[in-house]
């Protein structure tokens, strides 16, 4: 069973940086695609960044060049380094695990709040 726990959120001024962490439990972590989503107030959840098991990354246009996703398969952890933060980056950030076939499943963490003050 996949379980995810995010940490590292907080309050930061515009232009600042934060590093989010996601600790995972379960077998086969190196094969999972890991994603970071965010949700601002009542808006829909937005895919921010993703990283495959082999390290291929992808980013939303709104964060490209400012955010960097990485993973440590030995530690079963994924990170989101956020720089040059803007007030519009404010929201709850969720870590998501997509496990591959034949044990296909999706798991979400509980989320961590990021607030960027102007």
N, C-alpha and C positions, 0 to 999 in steps of 0.2 A: 504494500500500500504506500502510495506516494504522499508525503507530507512536506509542506513548505513553510518556512518561517522567515519573514522579511524583517530587516532592521536597518537603522541608519537614517530614518527620516527625521525631520525637525524643521525649525524656523531659520531661514537664512535670508540675508538681504539680497536684493537684485545684484547680479554680477558675481555672486558667491558660488561656492561649490559644495556638493554633498556626494557621498558615496553610499549607495544602498547595497545591502547584502541580502542574499537569499540562501538559507541553509536548507538542504534537501535531505530527506531520508527515503530509503527504498533502494531496491537493487536495479542496476542497469543505468545509473545516472549518465554515464558517458554517451549513451545512445539517445538521450532525450534532447529534444529541441526545447530550449528555455526562452521564455518571453517575458518582457516587462510591459504591463499595461498601466494606464493611469485613468482616473476618473475624477473630473472636476465637478463638484457639487452634483447637480442632477443630470449632467451631461452623460452621454454614452461613454463607455470605456473605449479608450484609444490605444491601439498598439503602438508602443514607443520604440521598442528595440527587440531583436531576436538574435539568438545564436544557436547554431546547430551543434550536434555532437562533435563535429570535426572543426568547429570554430568559425564557420561562415556566419557573418553578421549582416544585419539589415536594420535600417533606421527609418523612422518617420521623417518626412521632409522637415518638419518643424523643429527637430532636434539634431539633425545631421550636422556634424562639425562641432557640436557642443557636448553631446553625450557619447559615452563609450561603454559597450557591454563586453564583459569577459567572463570566463569561467575557469574553475579549478576542479577538474574531475576527481583528483585525488581527495579533495576536501568536500566534494559534493556541494559545491557552492557556485553561485553566479553573482556577478556584481554589475552595478550600473553606476558609472562615474559620471556625474552631472556637473558641468561647468557653465560659466556665463549664464547663470540661471535668470529667468525672467518671471515676472508675476504670473504670466499665463502658464507657467510650468506647475503652478500650484495644483495639488490634487492628492488623492490616495493612489499610491503606486502598488501594484500587485505583481507578484512573481507567479508565472504559470509554467507548468511542465506538460509537455506533450510527449507521451510515451509511444513508441512505435509498435507496429504489428509484430507479433500476434497478441500482445497485451496492450492494445491501443486504449489509451485513456487520457483525460485532461484533469489536471489538478491545479487548484488556485490556493495561494496563500491568503492570509487574513488581511494583508495590506498594511502599508505604513504611510503616514501623513507627511507630505512635503508642503511647506508653506513658504512662498517667496514674497517678501515684503518689498514694496516699491519705495 
